[in-house]
Amino acid sequence: MMRDYKFKRTEWTPRRKRRFGLGMFLRILALLAVAGAGYAIFDHFANRPSQANQGTHLPSHIIPLQLPPQPN
């Protein structure tokens, strides 16, 4: 890059460094909070129990089966 050496070095406009400041930290923190809240809402609605099985509280990996009636 060509520079004009008639001027002092301090008069050249230096490129400003981007710094990770408090504002950027707060933006990232807010983004993580919004993402966490969205995931919690999704998880709540995805794992809520169905209306048909309100009386029985079984773990999600157990499938309830209907037994046939026994003869007398």
CHARMM internal coordinates of N, CA and C (Angstrom, degrees):
IC EDIT
DIST 1 N 1 CA 1.4326
DIST 1 CA 1 C 1.5312
ANGL 1 N 1 CA 1 C 107.97
DIST 1 C 2 N 1.3033
ANGL 1 CA 1 C 2 N 114.79
DIHE 1 N 1 CA 1 C 2 N 135.36
DIST 2 N 2 CA 1.4689
ANGL 1 C 2 N 2 CA 120.26
DIHE 1 CA 1 C 2 N 2 CA 179.15
DIST 2 CA 2 C 1.5182
ANGL 2 N 2 CA 2 C 109.36
DIHE 1 C 2 N 2 CA 2 C -86.96
DIST 2 C 3 N 1.3184
ANGL 2 CA 2 C 3 N 116.11
DIHE 2 N 2 CA 2 C 3 N 135.09
DIST 3 N 3 CA 1.4567
ANGL 2 C 3 N 3 CA 121.54
DIHE 2 CA 2 C 3 N 3 CA 176.53
DIST 3 CA 3 C 1.5151
ANGL 3 N 3 CA 3 C 108.54
DIHE 2 C 3 N 3 CA 3 C -124.48
DIST 3 C 4 N 1.2928
ANGL 3 CA 3 C 4 N 114.27
DIHE 3 N 3 CA 3 C 4 N 149.38
DIST 4 N 4 CA 1.4561
ANGL 3 C 4 N 4 CA 120.18
DIHE 3 CA 3 C 4 N 4 CA 177.97
DIST 4 CA 4 C 1.5225
ANGL 4 N 4 CA 4 C 107.74
DIHE 3 C 4 N 4 CA 4 C -87.24
DIST 4 C 5 N 1.3358
ANGL 4 CA 4 C 5 N 116.87
DIHE 4 N 4 CA 4 C 5 N 114.26
DIST 5 N 5 CA 1.4492
ANGL 4 C 5 N 5 CA 120.84
DIHE 4 CA 4 C 5 N 5 CA -174.36
DIST 5 CA 5 C 1.5242
ANGL 5 N 5 CA 5 C 113.01
DIHE 4 C 5 N 5 CA 5 C -85.78
DIST 5 C 6 N 1.3391
ANGL 5 CA 5 C 6 N 118.15
DIHE 5 N 5 CA 5 C 6 N 9.02
DIST 6 N 6 CA 1.4575
ANGL 5 C 6 N 6 CA 120.48
DIHE 5 CA 5 C 6 N 6 CA 175.21
DIST 6 CA 6 C 1.5267
ANGL 6 N 6 CA 6 C 110.63
DIHE 5 C 6 N 6 CA 6 C -76.59
DIST 6 C 7 N 1.3030
ANGL 6 CA 6 C 7 N 117.03
DIHE 6 N 6 CA 6 C 7 N -18.61
DIST 7 N 7 CA 1.4564
ANGL 6 C 7 N 7 CA 121.02
DIHE 6 CA 6 C 7 N 7 CA -179.19
DIST 7 CA 7 C 1.5216
ANGL 7 N 7 CA 7 C 109.91
DIHE 6 C 7 N 7 CA 7 C -102.60
DIST 7 C 8 N 1.3191
ANGL 7 CA 7 C 8 N 115.05
DIHE 7 N 7 CA 7 C 8 N 155.35
DIST 8 N 8 CA 1.4576
ANGL 7 C 8 N 8 CA 119.70
DIHE 7 CA 7 C 8 N 8 CA 177.89
DIST 8 CA 8 C 1.5219
ANGL 8 N 8 CA 8 C 109.46
DIHE 7 C 8 N 8 CA 8 C -71.62
DIST 8 C 9 N 1.3110
ANGL 8 CA 8 C 9 N 114.45
DIHE 8 N 8 CA 8 C 9 N 156.63
DIST 9 N 9 CA 1.4622
ANGL 8 C 9 N 9 CA 119.57
DIHE 8 CA 8 C 9 N 9 CA -179.25
DIST 9 CA 9 C 1.5279
ANGL 9 N 9 CA 9 C 111.53
DIHE 8 C 9 N 9 CA 9 C -63.23
DIST 9 C 10 N 1.3165
ANGL 9 CA 9 C 10 N 117.56
DIHE 9 N 9 CA 9 C 10 N -30.41
DIST 10 N 10 CA 1.4610
ANGL 9 C 10 N 10 CA 120.13
DIHE 9 CA 9 C 10 N 10 CA -178.74
DIST 10 CA 10 C 1.5216
ANGL 10 N 10 CA 10 C 111.79
DIHE 9 C 10 N 10 CA 10 C -71.91
DIST 10 C 11 N 1.3152
ANGL 10 CA 10 C 11 N 118.70
DIHE 10 N 10 CA 10 C 11 N -16.86
DIST 11 N 11 CA 1.4545
ANGL 10 C 11 N 11 CA 120.96
DIHE 10 CA 10 C 11 N 11 CA -179.97
DIST 11 CA 11 C 1.5252
ANGL 11 N 11 CA 11 C 112.15
DIHE 10 C 11 N 11 CA 11 C -84.40
DIST 11 C 12 N 1.3134
ANGL 11 CA 11 C 12 N 117.05
DIHE 11 N 11 CA 11 C 12 N -15.36
DIST 12 N 12 CA 1.4549
ANGL 11 C 12 N 12 CA 119.95
DIHE 11 CA 11 C 12 N 12 CA 177.07
DIST 12 CA 12 C 1.5245
ANGL 12 N 12 CA 12 C 108.16
DIHE 11 C 12 N 12 CA 12 C -70.43
DIST 12 C 13 N 1.2949
ANGL 12 CA 12 C 13 N 116.16
DIHE 12 N 12 CA 12 C 13 N 143.37
DIST 13 N 13 CA 1.4641
ANGL 12 C 13 N 13 CA 118.44
DIHE 12 CA 12 C 13 N 13 CA 179.48
DIST 13 CA 13 C 1.5205
ANGL 13 N 13 CA 13 C 109.24
DIHE 12 C 13 N 13 CA 13 C -85.26
DIST 13 C 14 N 1.3073
ANGL 13 CA 13 C 14 N 117.46
DIHE 13 N 13 CA 13 C 14 N 109.09
DIST 14 N 14 CA 1.4680
ANGL 13 C 14 N 14 CA 119.35
DIHE 13 CA 13 C 14 N 14 CA 179.43
DIST 14 CA 14 C 1.5177
ANGL 14 N 14 CA 14 C 110.52
DIHE 13 C 14 N 14 CA 14 C -75.09
DIST 14 C 15 N 1.3047
ANGL 14 CA 14 C 15 N 115.14
DIHE 14 N 14 CA 14 C 15 N 152.83
DIST 15 N 15 CA 1.4560
ANGL 14 C 15 N 15 CA 120.30
DIHE 14 CA 14 C 15 N 15 CA 177.23
DIST 15 CA 15 C 1.5247
ANGL 15 N 15 CA 15 C 108.53
DIHE 14 C 15 N 15 CA 15 C -73.88
DIST 15 C 16 N 1.3230
ANGL 15 CA 15 C 16 N 116.25
DIHE 15 N 15 CA 15 C 16 N 128.65
DIST 16 N 16 CA 1.4598
ANGL 15 C 16 N 16 CA 120.03
DIHE 15 CA 15 C 16 N 16 CA -178.39
DIST 16 CA 16 C 1.5179
ANGL 16 N 16 CA 16 C 110.17
DIHE 15 C 16 N 16 CA 16 C -75.03
DIST 16 C 17 N 1.3115
ANGL 16 CA 16 C 17 N 116.09
DIHE 16 N 16 CA 16 C 17 N 139.52
DIST 17 N 17 CA 1.4557
ANGL 16 C 17 N 17 CA 121.05
DIHE 16 CA 16 C 17 N 17 CA 178.02
DIST 17 CA 17 C 1.5193
ANGL 17 N 17 CA 17 C 108.63
DIHE 16 C 17 N 17 CA 17 C -82.23
DIST 17 C 18 N 1.3163
ANGL 17 CA 17 C 18 N 115.28
DIHE 17 N 17 CA 17 C 18 N 138.51
DIST 18 N 18 CA 1.4561
ANGL 17 C 18 N 18 CA 119.27
DIHE 17 CA 17 C 18 N 18 CA 174.76
DIST 18 CA 18 C 1.5164
ANGL 18 N 18 CA 18 C 108.18
DIHE 17 C 18 N 18 CA 18 C -83.15
DIST 18 C 19 N 1.3049
ANGL 18 CA 18 C 19 N 115.44
DIHE 18 N 18 CA 18 C 19 N 129.93
DIST 19 N 19 CA 1.4544
ANGL 18 C 19 N 19 CA 119.64
DIHE 18 CA 18 C 19 N 19 CA -177.91
DIST 19 CA 19 C 1.5182
ANGL 19 N 19 CA 19 C 109.90
DIHE 18 C 19 N 19 CA 19 C -117.48
DIST 19 C 20 N 1.2808
ANGL 19 CA 19 C 20 N 114.32
DIHE 19 N 19 CA 19 C 20 N 150.12
DIST 20 N 20 CA 1.4615
ANGL 19 C 20 N 20 CA 121.51
DIHE 19 CA 19 C 20 N 20 CA 176.60
DIST 20 CA 20 C 1.5180
ANGL 20 N 20 CA 20 C 106.63
DIHE 19 C 20 N 20 CA 20 C -85.79
DIST 20 C 21 N 1.3185
ANGL 20 CA 20 C 21 N 116.59
DIHE 20 N 20 CA 20 C 21 N 96.21
DIST 21 N 21 CA 1.4453
ANGL 20 C 21 N 21 CA 120.89
DIHE 20 CA 20 C 21 N 21 CA -175.12
DIST 21 CA 21 C 1.5157
ANGL 21 N 21 CA 21 C 112.88
DIHE 20 C 21 N 21 CA 21 C -101.93
DIST 21 C 22 N 1.3187
ANGL 21 CA 21 C 22 N 114.20
DIHE 21 N 21 CA 21 C 22 N -170.12
DIST 22 N 22 CA 1.4502
ANGL 21 C 22 N 22 CA 121.47
DIHE 21 CA 21 C 22 N 22 CA -178.36
DIST 22 CA 22 C 1.5292
ANGL 22 N 22 CA 22 C 111.61
DIHE 21 C 22 N 22 CA 22 C -65.45
DIST 22 C 23 N 1.3266
ANGL 22 CA 22 C 23 N 117.13
DIHE 22 N 22 CA 22 C 23 N -38.30
DIST 23 N 23 CA 1.4625
ANGL 22 C 23 N 23 CA 120.01
DIHE 22 CA 22 C 23 N 23 CA 179.52
DIST 23 CA 23 C 1.5144
ANGL 23 N 23 CA 23 C 112.33
DIHE 22 C 23 N 23 CA 23 C -62.62
DIST 23 C 24 N 1.3199
ANGL 23 CA 23 C 24 N 116.82
DIHE 23 N 23 CA 23 C 24 N -43.24
DIST 24 N 24 CA 1.4712
ANGL 23 C 24 N 24 CA 120.73
DIHE 23 CA 23 C 24 N 24 CA 178.51
DIST 24 CA 24 C 1.5316
ANGL 24 N 24 CA 24 C 110.33
DIHE 23 C 24 N 24 CA 24 C -65.54
DIST 24 C 25 N 1.3272
ANGL 24 CA 24 C 25 N 116.35
DIHE 24 N 24 CA 24 C 25 N -39.13
DIST 25 N 25 CA 1.4704
ANGL 24 C 25 N 25 CA 120.33
DIHE 24 CA 24 C 25 N 25 CA 178.32
DIST 25 CA 25 C 1.5239
ANGL 25 N 25 CA 25 C 110.64
DIHE 24 C 25 N 25 CA 25 C -62.84
DIST 25 C 26 N 1.3279
ANGL 25 CA 25 C 26 N 117.92
DIHE 25 N 25 CA 25 C 26 N -42.56
DIST 26 N 26 CA 1.4541
ANGL 25 C 26 N 26 CA 121.23
DIHE 25 CA 25 C 26 N 26 CA 179.84
DIST 26 CA 26 C 1.5229
ANGL 26 N 26 CA 26 C 111.25
DIHE 25 C 26 N 26 CA 26 C -67.75
DIST 26 C 27 N 1.3217
ANGL 26 CA 26 C 27 N 118.42
DIHE 26 N 26 CA 26 C 27 N -36.23
DIST 27 N 27 CA 1.4666
ANGL 26 C 27 N 27 CA 120.95
DIHE 26 CA 26 C 27 N 27 CA 176.95
DIST 27 CA 27 C 1.5153
ANGL 27 N 27 CA 27 C 111.31
DIHE 26 C 27 N 27 CA 27 C -64.54
DIST 27 C 28 N 1.3210
ANGL 27 CA 27 C 28 N 116.99
DIHE 27 N 27 CA 27 C 28 N -43.69
DIST 28 N 28 CA 1.4698
ANGL 27 C 28 N 28 CA 120.75
DIHE 27 CA 27 C 28 N 28 CA 178.83
DIST 28 CA 28 C 1.5237
ANGL 28 N 28 CA 28 C 110.15
DIHE 27 C 28 N 28 CA 28 C -65.16
DIST 28 C 29 N 1.3318
ANGL 28 CA 28 C 29 N 116.72
DIHE 28 N 28 CA 28 C 29 N -40.61
DIST 29 N 29 CA 1.4570
ANGL 28 C 29 N 29 CA 120.74
DIHE 28 CA 28 C 29 N 29 CA 178.91
DIST 29 CA 29 C 1.5306
ANGL 29 N 29 CA 29 C 110.89
DIHE 28 C 29 N 29 CA 29 C -64.03
DIST 29 C 30 N 1.3239
ANGL 29 CA 29 C 30 N 117.51
DIHE 29 N 29 CA 29 C 30 N -41.54
DIST 30 N 30 CA 1.4645
ANGL 29 C 30 N 30 CA 120.93
DIHE 29 CA 29 C 30 N 30 CA 178.07
DIST 30 CA 30 C 1.5245
ANGL 30 N 30 CA 30 C 110.75
DIHE 29 C 30 N 30 CA 30 C -66.03
DIST 30 C 31 N 1.3204
ANGL 30 CA 30 C 31 N 117.67
DIHE 30 N 30 CA 30 C 31 N -39.86
DIST 31 N 31 CA 1.4621
ANGL 30 C 31 N 31 CA 121.18
DIHE 30 CA 30 C 31 N 31 CA 178.07
DIST 31 CA 31 C 1.5279
ANGL 31 N 31 CA 31 C 111.10
DIHE 30 C 31 N 31 CA 31 C -63.67
DIST 31 C 32 N 1.3205
ANGL 31 CA 31 C 32 N 117.51
DIHE 31 N 31 CA 31 C 32 N -40.72
DIST 32 N 32 CA 1.4605
ANGL 31 C 32 N 32 CA 120.54
DIHE 31 CA 31 C 32 N 32 CA 177.40
DIST 32 CA 32 C 1.5250
ANGL 32 N 32 CA 32 C 111.50
DIHE 31 C 32 N 32 CA 32 C -66.45
DIST 32 C 33 N 1.3288
ANGL 32 CA 32 C 33 N 117.18
DIHE 32 N 32 CA 32 C 33 N -37.33
DIST 33 N 33 CA 1.4687
ANGL 32 C 33 N 33 CA 120.38
DIHE 32 CA 32 C 33 N 33 CA 178.43
DIST 33 CA 33 C 1.5240
ANGL 33 N 33 CA 33 C 110.88
DIHE 32 C 33 N 33 CA 33 C -65.78
DIST 33 C 34 N 1.3298
ANGL 33 CA 33 C 34 N 117.61
DIHE 33 N 33 CA 33 C 34 N -42.52
DIST 34 N 34 CA 1.4638
ANGL 33 C 34 N 34 CA 121.18
DIHE 33 CA 33 C 34 N 34 CA 178.75
DIST 34 CA 34 C 1.5289
ANGL 34 N 34 CA 34 C 110.43
DIHE 33 C 34 N 34 CA 34 C -65.75
DIST 34 C 35 N 1.3228
ANGL 34 CA 34 C 35 N 116.87
DIHE 34 N 34 CA 34 C 35 N -41.71
DIST 35 N 35 CA 1.4664
ANGL 34 C 35 N 35 CA 119.98
DIHE 34 CA 34 C 35 N 35 CA 178.86
DIST 35 CA 35 C 1.5228
ANGL 35 N 35 CA 35 C 110.86
DIHE 34 C 35 N 35 CA 35 C -65.37
DIST 35 C 36 N 1.3220
ANGL 35 CA 35 C 36 N 118.10
DIHE 35 N 35 CA 35 C 36 N -40.43
DIST 36 N 36 CA 1.4580
ANGL 35 C 36 N 36 CA 121.17
DIHE 35 CA 35 C 36 N 36 CA 178.38
DIST 36 CA 36 C 1.5202
ANGL 36 N 36 CA 36 C 112.16
DIHE 35 C 36 N 36 CA 36 C -65.46
DIST 36 C 37 N 1.3301
ANGL 36 CA 36 C 37 N 116.78
DIHE 36 N 36 CA 36 C 37 N -40.42
DIST 37 N 37 CA 1.4636
ANGL 36 C 37 N 37 CA 120.05
DIHE 36 CA 36 C 37 N 37 CA 177.82
DIST 37 CA 37 C 1.5264
ANGL 37 N 37 CA 37 C 110.46
DIHE 36 C 37 N 37 CA 37 C -65.79
DIST 37 C 38 N 1.3118
ANGL 37 CA 37 C 38 N 117.86
DIHE 37 N 37 CA 37 C 38 N -40.62
DIST 38 N 38 CA 1.4622
ANGL 37 C 38 N 38 CA 121.10
DIHE 37 CA 37 C 38 N 38 CA 177.59
DIST 38 CA 38 C 1.5176
ANGL 38 N 38 CA 38 C 111.71
DIHE 37 C 38 N 38 CA 38 C -62.98
DIST 38 C 39 N 1.3133
ANGL 38 CA 38 C 39 N 116.75
DIHE 38 N 38 CA 38 C 39 N -41.68
DIST 39 N 39 CA 1.4607
ANGL 38 C 39 N 39 CA 120.09
DIHE 38 CA 38 C 39 N 39 CA 178.49
DIST 39 CA 39 C 1.5246
ANGL 39 N 39 CA 39 C 110.97
DIHE 38 C 39 N 39 CA 39 C -66.62
DIST 39 C 40 N 1.3337
ANGL 39 CA 39 C 40 N 117.96
DIHE 39 N 39 CA 39 C 40 N -39.95
DIST 40 N 40 CA 1.4604
ANGL 39 C 40 N 40 CA 121.17
DIHE 39 CA 39 C 40 N 40 CA 179.44
DIST 40 CA 40 C 1.5277
ANGL 40 N 40 CA 40 C 110.87
DIHE 39 C 40 N 40 CA 40 C -64.10
DIST 40 C 41 N 1.3300
ANGL 40 CA 40 C 41 N 117.65
DIHE 40 N 40 CA 40 C 41 N -40.82
DIST 41 N 41 CA 1.4651
ANGL 40 C 41 N 41 CA 120.75
DIHE 40 CA 40 C 41 N 41 CA 177.96
DIST 41 CA 41 C 1.5220
ANGL 41 N 41 CA 41 C 110.38
DIHE 40 C 41 N 41 CA 41 C -65.72
DIST 41 C 42 N 1.3285
ANGL 41 CA 41 C 42 N 117.15
DIHE 41 N 41 CA 41 C 42 N -43.64
DIST 42 N 42 CA 1.4648
ANGL 41 C 42 N 42 CA 120.87
DIHE 41 CA 41 C 42 N 42 CA 177.68
DIST 42 CA 42 C 1.5245
ANGL 42 N 42 CA 42 C 110.91
DIHE 41 C 42 N 42 CA 42 C -61.15
DIST 42 C 43 N 1.3199
ANGL 42 CA 42 C 43 N 117.27
DIHE 42 N 42 CA 42 C 43 N -44.30
DIST 43 N 43 CA 1.4570
ANGL 42 C 43 N 43 CA 121.60
DIHE 42 CA 42 C 43 N 43 CA -179.02
DIST 43 CA 43 C 1.5257
ANGL 43 N 43 CA 43 C 110.96
DIHE 42 C 43 N 43 CA 43 C -65.70
DIST 43 C 44 N 1.3227
ANGL 43 CA 43 C 44 N 116.71
DIHE 43 N 43 CA 43 C 44 N -37.50
DIST 44 N 44 CA 1.4665
ANGL 43 C 44 N 44 CA 120.32
DIHE 43 CA 43 C 44 N 44 CA 178.96
DIST 44 CA 44 C 1.5242
ANGL 44 N 44 CA 44 C 110.97
DIHE 43 C 44 N 44 CA 44 C -63.23
DIST 44 C 45 N 1.3279
ANGL 44 CA 44 C 45 N 117.58
DIHE 44 N 44 CA 44 C 45 N -46.84
DIST 45 N 45 CA 1.4527
ANGL 44 C 45 N 45 CA 120.17
DIHE 44 CA 44 C 45 N 45 CA -178.41
DIST 45 CA 45 C 1.5302
ANGL 45 N 45 CA 45 C 112.67
DIHE 44 C 45 N 45 CA 45 C -75.24
DIST 45 C 46 N 1.3136
ANGL 45 CA 45 C 46 N 118.27
DIHE 45 N 45 CA 45 C 46 N -26.60
DIST 46 N 46 CA 1.4617
ANGL 45 C 46 N 46 CA 120.72
DIHE 45 CA 45 C 46 N 46 CA 179.91
DIST 46 CA 46 C 1.5267
ANGL 46 N 46 CA 46 C 111.36
DIHE 45 C 46 N 46 CA 46 C -76.32
DIST 46 C 47 N 1.3245
ANGL 46 CA 46 C 47 N 118.28
DIHE 46 N 46 CA 46 C 47 N -30.48
DIST 47 N 47 CA 1.4665
ANGL 46 C 47 N 47 CA 121.03
DIHE 46 CA 46 C 47 N 47 CA -174.20
DIST 47 CA 47 C 1.5204
ANGL 47 N 47 CA 47 C 113.75
DIHE 46 C 47 N 47 CA 47 C -110.04
DIST 47 C 48 N 1.3116
ANGL 47 CA 47 C 48 N 119.05
DIHE 47 N 47 CA 47 C 48 N 13.68
DIST 48 N 48 CA 1.4661
ANGL 47 C 48 N 48 CA 118.82
DIHE 47 CA 47 C 48 N 48 CA 178.81
DIST 48 CA 48 C 1.5233
ANGL 48 N 48 CA 48 C 109.37
DIHE 47 C 48 N 48 CA 48 C -74.48
DIST 48 C 49 N 1.3236
ANGL 48 CA 48 C 49 N 117.23
DIHE 48 N 48 CA 48 C 49 N 147.93
DIST 49 N 49 CA 1.4692
ANGL 48 C 49 N 49 CA 119.75
DIHE 48 CA 48 C 49 N 49 CA -177.52
DIST 49 CA 49 C 1.5248
ANGL 49 N 49 CA 49 C 110.98
DIHE 48 C 49 N 49 CA 49 C -70.64
DIST 49 C 50 N 1.3339
ANGL 49 CA 49 C 50 N 114.86
DIHE 49 N 49 CA 49 C 50 N 151.81
DIST 50 N 50 CA 1.4560
ANGL 49 C 50 N 50 CA 119.16
DIHE 49 CA 49 C 50 N 50 CA -179.82
DIST 50 CA 50 C 1.5223
ANGL 50 N 50 CA 50 C 109.99
DIHE 49 C 50 N 50 CA 50 C -75.29
DIST 50 C 51 N 1.3172
ANGL 50 CA 50 C 51 N 117.31
DIHE 50 N 50 CA 50 C 51 N 162.84
DIST 51 N 51 CA 1.4569
ANGL 50 C 51 N 51 CA 122.18
DIHE 50 CA 50 C 51 N 51 CA -177.77
DIST 51 CA 51 C 1.5276
ANGL 51 N 51 CA 51 C 111.82
DIHE 50 C 51 N 51 CA 51 C -73.23
DIST 51 C 52 N 1.3322
ANGL 51 CA 51 C 52 N 119.18
DIHE 51 N 51 CA 51 C 52 N -24.70
DIST 52 N 52 CA 1.4633
ANGL 51 C 52 N 52 CA 122.47
DIHE 51 CA 51 C 52 N 52 CA -177.12
DIST 52 CA 52 C 1.5279
ANGL 52 N 52 CA 52 C 111.89
DIHE 51 C 52 N 52 CA 52 C -72.37
DIST 52 C 53 N 1.2931
ANGL 52 CA 52 C 53 N 119.05
DIHE 52 N 52 CA 52 C 53 N -33.08
DIST 53 N 53 CA 1.4652
ANGL 52 C 53 N 53 CA 122.73
DIHE 52 CA 52 C 53 N 53 CA -175.44
DIST 53 CA 53 C 1.5217
ANGL 53 N 53 CA 53 C 112.08
DIHE 52 C 53 N 53 CA 53 C -104.55
DIST 53 C 54 N 1.3040
ANGL 53 CA 53 C 54 N 118.29
DIHE 53 N 53 CA 53 C 54 N 45.58
DIST 54 N 54 CA 1.4578
ANGL 53 C 54 N 54 CA 119.81
DIHE 53 CA 53 C 54 N 54 CA -179.38
DIST 54 CA 54 C 1.5257
ANGL 54 N 54 CA 54 C 111.83
DIHE 53 C 54 N 54 CA 54 C -72.84
DIST 54 C 55 N 1.3589
ANGL 54 CA 54 C 55 N 118.18
DIHE 54 N 54 CA 54 C 55 N -31.65
DIST 55 N 55 CA 1.4591
ANGL 54 C 55 N 55 CA 120.99
DIHE 54 CA 54 C 55 N 55 CA -177.09
DIST 55 CA 55 C 1.5151
ANGL 55 N 55 CA 55 C 113.24
DIHE 54 C 55 N 55 CA 55 C -77.55
DIST 55 C 56 N 1.3141
ANGL 55 CA 55 C 56 N 119.08
DIHE 55 N 55 CA 55 C 56 N -33.31
DIST 56 N 56 CA 1.4571
ANGL 55 C 56 N 56 CA 122.29
DIHE 55 CA 55 C 56 N 56 CA -177.21
DIST 56 CA 56 C 1.5154
ANGL 56 N 56 CA 56 C 109.69
DIHE 55 C 56 N 56 CA 56 C -101.21
DIST 56 C 57 N 1.3145
ANGL 56 CA 56 C 57 N 115.13
DIHE 56 N 56 CA 56 C 57 N 133.97
DIST 57 N 57 CA 1.4660
ANGL 56 C 57 N 57 CA 120.59
DIHE 56 CA 56 C 57 N 57 CA 179.04
DIST 57 CA 57 C 1.5244
ANGL 57 N 57 CA 57 C 107.86
DIHE 56 C 57 N 57 CA 57 C -115.59
DIST 57 C 58 N 1.3121
ANGL 57 CA 57 C 58 N 116.47
DIHE 57 N 57 CA 57 C 58 N 89.46
DIST 58 N 58 CA 1.4564
ANGL 57 C 58 N 58 CA 122.17
DIHE 57 CA 57 C 58 N 58 CA -179.81
DIST 58 CA 58 C 1.5249
ANGL 58 N 58 CA 58 C 109.47
DIHE 57 C 58 N 58 CA 58 C -108.53
DIST 58 C 59 N 1.3122
ANGL 58 CA 58 C 59 N 117.26
DIHE 58 N 58 CA 58 C 59 N 151.73
DIST 59 N 59 CA 1.4631
ANGL 58 C 59 N 59 CA 119.31
DIHE 58 CA 58 C 59 N 59 CA 173.97
DIST 59 CA 59 C 1.5240
ANGL 59 N 59 CA 59 C 110.82
DIHE 58 C 59 N 59 CA 59 C -61.91
DIST 59 C 60 N 1.3084
ANGL 59 CA 59 C 60 N 116.07
DIHE 59 N 59 CA 59 C 60 N 158.45
DIST 60 N 60 CA 1.4586
ANGL 59 C 60 N 60 CA 120.39
DIHE 59 CA 59 C 60 N 60 CA -174.23
DIST 60 CA 60 C 1.5330
ANGL 60 N 60 CA 60 C 113.23
DIHE 59 C 60 N 60 CA 60 C -69.45
DIST 60 C 61 N 1.3366
ANGL 60 CA 60 C 61 N 118.66
DIHE 60 N 60 CA 60 C 61 N -20.25
DIST 61 N 61 CA 1.4699
ANGL 60 C 61 N 61 CA 119.85
DIHE 60 CA 60 C 61 N 61 CA -178.22
DIST 61 CA 61 C 1.5310
ANGL 61 N 61 CA 61 C 112.34
DIHE 60 C 61 N 61 CA 61 C -89.18
DIST 61 C 62 N 1.3398
ANGL 61 CA 61 C 62 N 119.12
DIHE 61 N 61 CA 61 C 62 N -0.30
DIST 62 N 62 CA 1.4647
ANGL 61 C 62 N 62 CA 122.41
DIHE 61 CA 61 C 62 N 62 CA 178.60
DIST 62 CA 62 C 1.5253
ANGL 62 N 62 CA 62 C 108.72
DIHE 61 C 62 N 62 CA 62 C -104.59
DIST 62 C 63 N 1.3249
ANGL 62 CA 62 C 63 N 115.40
DIHE 62 N 62 CA 62 C 63 N 128.21
DIST 63 N 63 CA 1.4612
ANGL 62 C 63 N 63 CA 121.64
DIHE 62 CA 62 C 63 N 63 CA 178.89
DIST 63 CA 63 C 1.5240
ANGL 63 N 63 CA 63 C 107.78
DIHE 62 C 63 N 63 CA 63 C -100.78
DIST 63 C 64 N 1.3299
ANGL 63 CA 63 C 64 N 118.89
DIHE 63 N 63 CA 63 C 64 N 119.52
DIST 64 N 64 CA 1.4783
ANGL 63 C 64 N 64 CA 119.21
DIHE 63 CA 63 C 64 N 64 CA 179.14
DIST 64 CA 64 C 1.5349
ANGL 64 N 64 CA 64 C 110.33
DIHE 63 C 64 N 64 CA 64 C -74.34
DIST 64 C 65 N 1.3417
ANGL 64 CA 64 C 65 N 115.32
DIHE 64 N 64 CA 64 C 65 N 131.73
DIST 65 N 65 CA 1.4666
ANGL 64 C 65 N 65 CA 121.18
DIHE 64 CA 64 C 65 N 65 CA 179.87
DIST 65 CA 65 C 1.5155
ANGL 65 N 65 CA 65 C 109.62
DIHE 64 C 65 N 65 CA 65 C -112.55
DIST 65 C 66 N 1.3185
ANGL 65 CA 65 C 66 N 117.33
DIHE 65 N 65 CA 65 C 66 N 146.58
DIST 66 N 66 CA 1.4491
ANGL 65 C 66 N 66 CA 122.51
DIHE 65 CA 65 C 66 N 66 CA 176.89
DIST 66 CA 66 C 1.5145
ANGL 66 N 66 CA 66 C 109.21
DIHE 65 C 66 N 66 CA 66 C -88.78
DIST 66 C 67 N 1.3125
ANGL 66 CA 66 C 67 N 117.60
DIHE 66 N 66 CA 66 C 67 N 129.69
DIST 67 N 67 CA 1.4544
ANGL 66 C 67 N 67 CA 122.10
DIHE 66 CA 66 C 67 N 67 CA 178.88
DIST 67 CA 67 C 1.5299
ANGL 67 N 67 CA 67 C 110.13
DIHE 66 C 67 N 67 CA 67 C -88.48
DIST 67 C 68 N 1.3235
ANGL 67 CA 67 C 68 N 117.81
DIHE 67 N 67 CA 67 C 68 N 143.03
DIST 68 N 68 CA 1.4733
ANGL 67 C 68 N 68 CA 118.76
DIHE 67 CA 67 C 68 N 68 CA 177.60
DIST 68 CA 68 C 1.5332
ANGL 68 N 68 CA 68 C 109.48
DIHE 67 C 68 N 68 CA 68 C -71.90
DIST 68 C 69 N 1.3334
ANGL 68 CA 68 C 69 N 116.91
DIHE 68 N 68 CA 68 C 69 N 155.42
DIST 69 N 69 CA 1.4767
ANGL 68 C 69 N 69 CA 117.89
DIHE 68 CA 68 C 69 N 69 CA 179.03
DIST 69 CA 69 C 1.5184
ANGL 69 N 69 CA 69 C 110.81
DIHE 68 C 69 N 69 CA 69 C -67.62
DIST 69 C 70 N 1.3266
ANGL 69 CA 69 C 70 N 116.40
DIHE 69 N 69 CA 69 C 70 N 144.05
DIST 70 N 70 CA 1.4705
ANGL 69 C 70 N 70 CA 121.27
DIHE 69 CA 69 C 70 N 70 CA -179.83
DIST 70 CA 70 C 1.5289
ANGL 70 N 70 CA 70 C 110.06
DIHE 69 C 70 N 70 CA 70 C -86.63
DIST 70 C 71 N 1.3383
ANGL 70 CA 70 C 71 N 116.35
DIHE 70 N 70 CA 70 C 71 N 138.40
DIST 71 N 71 CA 1.4940
ANGL 70 C 71 N 71 CA 118.38
DIHE 70 CA 70 C 71 N 71 CA 177.03
DIST 71 CA 71 C 1.5209
ANGL 71 N 71 CA 71 C 110.12
DIHE 70 C 71 N 71 CA 71 C -71.24
DIST 71 C 72 N 1.3517
ANGL 71 CA 71 C 72 N 116.37
DIHE 71 N 71 CA 71 C 72 N 150.86
DIST 72 N 72 CA 1.4598
ANGL 71 C 72 N 72 CA 121.33
DIHE 71 CA 71 C 72 N 72 CA 178.70
DIST 72 CA 72 C 1.4839
ANGL 72 N 72 CA 72 C 112.20
DIHE 71 C 72 N 72 CA 72 C -76.10
END
COOR INIT
IC SEED 1 N 1 CA 1 C
IC BUILD
